Amino acid sequence: MYALRTLLTRLLNLLAGCSFLVMVSLTCWQVFTRYILENPSSWSEELVSCMFAWMSLLGASIVTSERGHMNIPILADMARPGLRKLLRCLGEAIAFLFSLVILVFGGTQITKLAMGQMTSSLGVPIGVFYGILPLCGVLNLVFTLTNIIHILKNTEAA
């Protein structure tokens, strides 16, 4: 399981980095076309918005894989090791449920719904851009499960 998490995290880092590079390149292209050519590029603005959303969601999945998501550890840190494990597993279970309901289920619903709508400049179904939601949701499910397994196997304070 650890090897799978490491492989997926590396892949996500690469994809998020590529998304960032595309976003920076397209933003430079926008500036060039607007101020130098005096003919602004409308399609690049739509694509930058999409790349920003994708980069953010891929980054959120990376954070989930590294158990770096937001938490308030004061209660867990004061608890006995057994209760500490339980609280940390509970935090991962909440992240699992959020990913399942909001990202996978809700993301699939909104992706299907938006497939009938086209972007104004690119002419691509908007659902294509929303497809990252269920994908990152599934990745988060995998990561939270591997995190729970790691917490339970760890004999230390987790």
PLY file of the C-alpha trace (Angstrom):
ply
format ascii 1.0
element vertex 158
property float x
property float y
property float z
element edge 157
property int vertex1
property int vertex2
end_header
0.00 0.00 0.00
2.84 2.38 0.79
4.34 1.87 -2.67
0.98 2.68 -4.30
0.64 5.87 -2.23
4.19 6.92 -3.12
3.63 6.28 -6.82
0.32 8.16 -6.88
1.81 11.08 -4.92
4.71 11.38 -7.37
2.30 11.27 -10.31
0.12 13.93 -8.70
3.13 16.14 -8.05
4.06 15.86 -11.72
0.51 16.61 -12.90
0.08 19.55 -10.52
3.47 20.92 -11.57
2.61 20.58 -15.26
-0.72 22.27 -14.62
1.11 25.14 -12.94
3.57 25.47 -15.85
0.73 25.51 -18.38
-1.08 28.10 -16.27
1.98 30.38 -16.09
2.67 29.97 -19.82
-0.91 30.78 -20.75
-0.95 33.80 -18.46
2.21 35.10 -20.15
0.52 34.46 -23.50
-2.50 36.47 -22.36
-0.32 39.41 -21.37
1.56 39.22 -24.67
-1.58 39.12 -26.80
-3.33 41.84 -24.81
-0.54 44.41 -24.53
1.83 43.63 -27.40
-0.51 42.33 -30.12
-3.47 44.36 -28.80
-5.73 41.39 -29.59
-6.53 39.56 -26.32
-6.76 35.80 -26.33
-10.09 34.71 -24.85
-9.53 30.94 -24.97
-6.40 31.10 -22.83
-8.27 32.76 -19.98
-10.76 29.88 -19.83
-7.96 27.35 -19.90
-6.06 29.14 -17.12
-9.17 28.99 -14.93
-9.46 25.26 -15.59
-5.76 24.67 -14.89
-6.04 26.60 -11.62
-8.95 24.42 -10.46
-7.15 21.25 -11.50
-3.90 22.29 -9.82
-5.77 23.13 -6.60
-7.64 19.82 -6.48
-4.54 17.80 -7.36
-2.69 19.68 -4.62
-5.47 18.86 -2.16
-5.06 15.18 -3.00
-1.31 15.46 -2.45
-1.96 17.00 0.98
-4.37 14.15 1.78
-1.73 11.57 0.83
0.74 13.17 3.23
-1.83 13.52 6.05
-1.26 17.25 5.92
-4.91 18.24 5.88
-6.18 20.72 8.40
-6.68 19.45 11.92
-6.58 20.65 15.48
-4.29 18.17 17.23
-4.53 19.54 20.77
-6.98 16.84 21.94
-5.17 14.01 20.19
-1.79 15.12 21.51
-3.03 15.11 25.11
-4.72 11.70 24.80
-3.34 8.26 25.57
-1.78 6.48 22.55
-4.83 4.24 21.99
-7.26 7.14 22.01
-4.83 9.16 19.88
-4.99 6.47 17.20
-8.76 6.44 17.39
-8.99 10.24 17.01
-6.59 10.24 14.08
-8.53 7.42 12.40
-11.72 9.40 13.01
-10.19 12.41 11.25
-9.28 10.24 8.28
-12.77 8.71 8.28
-14.30 12.20 8.11
-12.02 13.05 5.18
-13.04 9.73 3.56
-16.76 10.54 3.93
-16.28 14.07 2.60
-14.42 12.73 -0.43
-17.02 10.05 -1.04
-20.08 12.28 -0.77
-18.89 15.65 -2.04
-16.13 14.83 -4.50
-17.08 11.41 -5.87
-20.87 11.46 -5.71
-21.41 15.22 -6.07
-18.58 15.58 -8.57
-20.00 12.80 -10.73
-23.44 14.39 -10.64
-22.21 17.87 -11.59
-19.92 16.44 -14.28
-22.82 14.59 -15.90
-25.05 17.64 -15.62
-22.46 19.97 -17.16
-21.69 17.73 -20.15
-24.53 19.43 -22.04
-23.04 22.91 -21.59
-20.16 24.16 -23.72
-17.48 26.68 -22.80
-17.79 29.93 -24.71
-14.25 30.17 -26.11
-12.95 26.62 -26.22
-16.15 24.88 -27.30
-15.48 22.00 -24.89
-18.17 20.55 -22.59
-17.87 22.13 -19.15
-18.21 18.64 -17.66
-14.73 17.83 -18.98
-13.33 20.47 -16.64
-15.42 19.16 -13.73
-14.17 15.61 -14.29
-11.27 16.31 -11.94
-13.67 16.34 -8.97
-14.56 12.62 -8.95
-11.01 11.70 -9.96
-9.50 13.52 -6.98
-12.29 12.13 -4.80
-11.30 8.56 -5.67
-7.65 9.39 -5.06
-8.56 10.87 -1.67
-10.47 7.69 -0.83
-7.38 5.61 -1.59
-5.15 7.96 0.39
-7.40 8.10 3.46
-7.68 4.31 3.52
-3.90 3.92 3.30
-3.54 6.57 6.01
-5.91 4.65 8.31
-3.99 1.42 7.68
-0.74 3.23 8.46
-2.16 4.71 11.67
-3.46 1.33 12.85
-0.22 -0.51 12.02
1.98 2.07 13.67
2.73 0.94 17.22
3.92 4.39 18.25
1.67 7.36 18.94
0.73 7.60 15.21
0 1
1 2
2 3
3 4
4 5
5 6
6 7
7 8
8 9
9 10
10 11
11 12
12 13
13 14
14 15
15 16
16 17
17 18
18 19
19 20
20 21
21 22
22 23
23 24
24 25
25 26
26 27
27 28
28 29
29 30
30 31
31 32
32 33
33 34
34 35
35 36
36 37
37 38
38 39
39 40
40 41
41 42
42 43
43 44
44 45
45 46
46 47
47 48
48 49
49 50
50 51
51 52
52 53
53 54
54 55
55 56
56 57
57 58
58 59
59 60
60 61
61 62
62 63
63 64
64 65
65 66
66 67
67 68
68 69
69 70
70 71
71 72
72 73
73 74
74 75
75 76
76 77
77 78
78 79
79 80
80 81
81 82
82 83
83 84
84 85
85 86
86 87
87 88
88 89
89 90
90 91
91 92
92 93
93 94
94 95
95 96
96 97
97 98
98 99
99 100
100 101
101 102
102 103
103 104
104 105
105 106
106 107
107 108
108 109
109 110
110 111
111 112
112 113
113 114
114 115
115 116
116 117
117 118
118 119
119 120
120 121
121 122
122 123
123 124
124 125
125 126
126 127
127 128
128 129
129 130
130 131
131 132
132 133
133 134
134 135
135 136
136 137
137 138
138 139
139 140
140 141
141 142
142 143
143 144
144 145
145 146
146 147
147 148
148 149
149 150
150 151
151 152
152 153
153 154
154 155
155 156
156 157
